Amino acid sequence: MKIKWFNTIDSTNSAMAASRESLSDCEVWAARTQSAGRGQKGNSWSSAPGENLTFSIYLEPVHIAAAAQFAISQAVALGVCGYLAGKGIRASVKWPNDIYVQDRKICGILIENTIGPKMMKSSIVGVGLNLNQTEFPSSVPNPVSVKTLTGNSYVIDTELEELLRCILNEYSNIGPQTAGEYLKRLYLKDTPHVFTIAASGERRRATIRNVASDGMMEVEFDDGGTGRFAFKEIVY
């Protein structure tokens, strides 16, 4: 596992994408400071300089079918949850792959895949984990960090290596069990909640029942019927 540190970079995901042809499998680029960190679907990722873990992993999952690419997202999320469990923190996965502790976000994950006709070609896995930061901008709605939860401060470099071991272990063991373990960790699964349907703005009470192998979330509405949604088609 090769780790390359940057004192300052705009986005480790963006920088890796620009250098994709020269990267090796499981190479890691980590930043002390990201000036333009990115989240899902064009969202930004805010992180105090030098206090958190912000990094990207380049993977070549050529053994994984393109239709099964969501398994990579599941495995990475499970790896982060496993790392946090080692700190005594019980975390869950807010679909598709935000990591929550109770109702507060501790980690964001951005995965950008390159797909062949049938199989995966490459993945750039971006992770932003709130580690030592205890004060957050008011624009960040519900943050929490490892330090806030444990009261301890952490050495960034050491924790990166530990977190990477957890993530790459889950990734290397992707199999039939991955989806089931992901569902066990799924935030609000089988718990009625009010959701907003993005296309119409309609608010409906529903229960998350499953996440399919293609990453679509399946819900059961309280007033009858079911729905199947892609990311950002339903908000909660």
Secondary structure as UniProt FT lines:
FT   STRAND          3..9
FT   HELIX           12..18
FT   HELIX           20..22
FT   TURN            25..26
FT   STRAND          27..34
FT   HELIX           40..42
FT   TURN            49..51
FT   STRAND          53..59
FT   TURN            62..63
FT   HELIX           66..68
FT   HELIX           70..85
FT   TURN            86..88
FT   STRAND          92..94
FT   TURN            95..97
FT   STRAND          98..101
FT   TURN            102..103
FT   STRAND          104..115
FT   STRAND          119..129
FT   TURN            138..139
FT   HELIX           146..150
FT   HELIX           156..172
FT   HELIX           176..184
FT   TURN            187..188
FT   STRAND          193..197
FT   TURN            198..200
FT   STRAND          203..211
FT   TURN            213..214
FT   STRAND          217..221
FT   TURN            222..223
FT   STRAND          226..229
FT   TURN            232..233
FT   STRAND          234..235
//
